[in-house]
Amino acid sequence: MFKKILVGLVTVVASGFFSSASAVEHHHESDIQPWKIGAEIFVNSNLFEPDFGDIGGGLYATDEPGFDVHIEKGAFTPGNWLRFQPVGKLLFWNGTEWSPAIPNGERIEITDALDNIISYHADGTSSIPGVIGEIGSDGGLHDHLSMSIFNASNTLGGSTGAYRIELKLFESKANSDTSVAIAASPIAIVFNRGLAQDKFELAVSAAADLRDNSVFVAETGMLTIQRVKALGSYYQARLKYLGDNKFELIDVQETPAAKE
């Protein structure tokens, strides 16, 4: 009986996934371009794709994406600070799915405008918010922060793959952690560490799907639904695409309850 209920639930979710999949997009602008309307911050995209291997940063560092305020759409308050709050934890793309299992204890560090180190690792993030820079007299800002990957030996280095972090933008007065404007949702940054471009784009596509609570990998036909509620508990469900909008339930794992 339980399996029938869960199959019905995941069938509904899967159908919705395919009906909306064509609407999922992500942009390739190199910089995060925020603007402000009232007390809310908006951005040009919620997903960015820098490379630990660009010419400027070398194999294990980059200063992309930058932060470039879109003044024409909505300036910030001169003299205030543009900030970011680290969110979630570091995830690794193992070729099939995004996982918190990091192969060699890697962590990603962002050095902010005040030289504070904000760290992302398998267990979470630093608790302190970062400073991107001070808003100019025109209400704009264009800055780049150093982002690096370190291995378990505490040296620059990282296993081949893709790494995902999230951050949420906010604006504060100078020397204050209290927000005066904030983004409604976080930005995901997916770093390439040595993957061929086609394999990296597969990781990026799956990272975009994480925001919709589902990951579909076309090459394997596997759909992972991160969170399904049934009979008062929460489950992760894995389904195999059979064609003609039909799925076969492959695996179900109970997950810890989360706040609604």
C-alpha positions in Angstrom: 0.0 0.0 0.0 2.8 2.4 1.0 4.6 1.8 -2.3 1.5 2.5 -4.3 1.1 5.8 -2.5 4.7 6.8 -3.0 4.6 5.7 -6.7 1.5 8.0 -7.1 3.3 10.9 -5.5 6.5 10.5 -7.5 4.6 10.0 -10.7 2.9 13.4 -10.2 6.2 15.0 -9.4 7.9 13.4 -12.4 5.2 14.5 -14.7 5.6 18.0 -13.5 9.3 17.7 -13.9 9.1 17.0 -17.6 6.4 19.5 -18.3 8.5 22.3 -16.8 12.0 21.1 -17.8 12.0 23.1 -21.0 11.6 26.3 -19.0 14.7 25.7 -16.8 17.5 27.9 -18.0 20.8 29.3 -16.7 22.8 32.1 -18.0 26.5 32.2 -18.9 27.3 35.8 -18.0 30.7 35.8 -16.3 29.7 38.2 -13.5 27.0 38.1 -10.9 24.9 41.3 -11.7 22.7 42.3 -8.8 20.3 45.2 -8.5 18.0 46.4 -5.8 14.3 47.3 -5.7 13.1 48.4 -2.3 14.5 46.0 0.2 14.9 43.0 -2.2 18.0 42.1 -4.3 17.6 40.5 -7.7 20.3 38.9 -9.9 20.8 38.1 -13.6 21.1 34.4 -12.8 21.0 32.0 -9.9 23.7 29.7 -11.4 27.3 30.5 -12.4 30.1 28.3 -13.9 33.7 29.4 -13.1 36.7 27.3 -13.8 39.6 26.3 -11.4 41.9 26.4 -14.4 41.4 29.8 -15.9 44.5 31.7 -17.0 44.3 34.3 -14.2 43.9 31.9 -11.3 45.8 28.8 -12.4 44.8 25.3 -11.7 43.2 25.8 -8.2 42.0 29.4 -7.9 39.9 31.9 -9.7 38.4 35.3 -9.2 35.3 34.5 -11.3 32.5 35.2 -11.1 32.8 38.9 -10.3 30.1 41.1 -8.8 28.9 43.9 -11.0 25.9 45.9 -9.9 23.4 46.6 -12.6 22.8 50.2 -11.8 20.3 50.8 -14.5 17.9 48.2 -13.0 18.4 49.4 -9.4 21.3 51.0 -7.6 22.3 50.3 -4.1 22.9 52.9 -1.3 26.2 54.7 -1.6 28.5 53.9 1.4 26.8 50.6 2.2 28.4 47.2 1.8 27.4 44.5 -0.6 27.7 41.2 1.4 27.2 37.5 1.1 26.1 34.8 3.5 27.5 31.3 2.9 24.7 28.7 2.6 24.5 25.0 2.8 27.7 22.9 2.3 30.2 21.9 -0.3 28.9 19.3 -2.8 30.9 17.2 -5.3 29.8 15.9 -8.7 30.9 12.3 -8.9 29.8 11.8 -12.5 26.3 10.6 -11.6 25.0 12.8 -8.9 25.8 15.7 -6.6 27.0 14.4 -3.2 28.3 15.7 0.1 30.9 12.9 -0.1 34.1 14.9 -0.9 36.8 12.6 -2.3 39.9 14.1 -0.6 38.6 16.3 2.1 38.6 19.3 -0.3 37.3 22.7 0.8 36.7 25.9 -1.1 37.8 29.3 0.4 36.6 32.7 -0.5 38.8 35.7 0.6 36.6 38.7 1.0 37.3 42.4 0.7 38.5 42.6 4.3 40.8 39.5 3.9 38.4 37.3 5.9 38.3 33.6 4.9 34.9 32.1 4.2 35.2 28.3 3.9 32.9 25.7 2.4 33.4 22.0 3.3 31.5 18.8 3.5 30.2 19.6 7.0 29.0 23.1 6.2 30.3 26.6 6.0 31.9 29.4 8.0 29.4 31.2 10.1 30.6 34.7 9.3 29.2 36.6 6.2 31.6 37.9 3.7 32.2 41.5 2.4 32.2 42.0 -1.4 32.9 45.7 -1.3 31.6 49.2 -0.6 28.9 50.7 -2.8 30.2 53.7 -4.8 28.7 57.2 -5.0 26.8 56.1 -8.2 25.1 53.2 -6.3 27.3 50.7 -8.2 30.1 48.3 -7.5 32.4 46.0 -9.5 34.7 43.7 -7.6 36.2 40.3 -7.8 37.1 38.0 -4.8 39.7 35.3 -4.7 38.2 31.7 -4.6 40.5 28.7 -4.1 40.3 25.0 -3.6 42.4 23.1 -1.0 42.8 19.4 -0.3 43.1 17.5 3.0 46.8 18.3 3.2 45.9 22.0 3.4 47.6 22.8 0.1 46.1 24.1 -3.1 44.7 21.2 -5.0 41.5 19.3 -5.7 40.3 16.0 -7.2 39.0 16.2 -10.8 35.3 16.9 -10.8 32.9 19.7 -10.2 32.2 21.5 -6.9 29.1 23.4 -5.9 28.6 26.1 -3.3 25.8 28.6 -2.5 25.7 32.1 -1.2 23.0 34.7 -0.5 23.6 38.3 -1.3 22.6 41.1 1.1 23.3 44.8 1.7 24.2 46.3 5.0 25.5 49.5 6.4 29.2 49.7 6.7 30.6 47.6 9.6 27.2 46.1 10.3 26.0 42.5 9.8 22.3 43.6 9.8 20.8 43.5 6.3 18.9 46.5 4.8 18.2 44.5 1.6 18.5 40.8 0.8 18.1 38.4 -2.0 15.1 36.0 -1.8 17.1 32.9 -2.9 20.7 31.9 -2.9 23.1 31.8 -5.9 24.8 28.5 -6.8 28.4 28.6 -8.1 29.6 25.4 -9.8 33.4 25.2 -10.2 35.0 23.1 -12.9 38.2 21.3 -11.6 39.6 19.6 -14.7 36.6 18.1 -16.3 36.1 18.1 -20.1 33.5 20.7 -21.1 30.8 18.2 -22.0 31.1 16.4 -18.7 31.1 19.7 -16.8 27.9 20.9 -18.6 26.3 17.7 -17.4 27.2 18.6 -13.8 25.9 22.1 -14.3 22.6 20.9 -15.7 22.2 18.6 -12.7 23.1 21.5 -10.4 20.3 23.6 -11.9 17.8 20.8 -11.3 18.8 20.7 -7.6 17.0 24.0 -7.1 13.8 22.3 -8.3 14.2 19.4 -5.8 15.0 17.0 -8.6 17.9 15.8 -10.7 17.5 14.1 -14.1 20.6 12.8 -15.8 19.6 12.2 -19.5 22.6 9.9 -20.2 21.5 7.4 -17.5 17.8 8.1 -17.6 17.8 8.4 -13.8 15.5 10.9 -12.0 16.3 11.6 -8.3 13.6 13.4 -6.3 15.3 14.8 -3.3 12.3 15.1 -1.0 8.9 13.4 -1.1 6.5 13.4 1.8 4.4 10.3 2.4 2.6 9.1 5.6 4.3 11.8 7.7 7.8 10.9 6.7 10.3 12.2 4.0 11.9 10.1 1.4 14.4 10.4 -1.5 13.2 8.5 -4.5 15.1 7.3 -7.5 13.3 6.5 -10.8 14.3 5.1 -14.1 12.9 6.8 -17.2 11.2 4.2 -19.5 10.1 6.5 -22.2 6.7 8.0 -23.1 6.7 10.0 -19.8 6.8 6.7 -17.8 9.1 5.9 -14.8 10.0 2.8 -12.8 10.6 3.3 -9.1 14.1 1.9 -8.4 14.9 2.9 -4.9 13.4 4.8 -1.9 15.4 6.0 1.2 13.9 7.7 4.2 15.6 11.0 4.9 15.5 13.3 8.0 12.5 15.5 8.3 13.0 19.1 7.3 11.1 22.2 8.4 8.3 23.2 6.1 
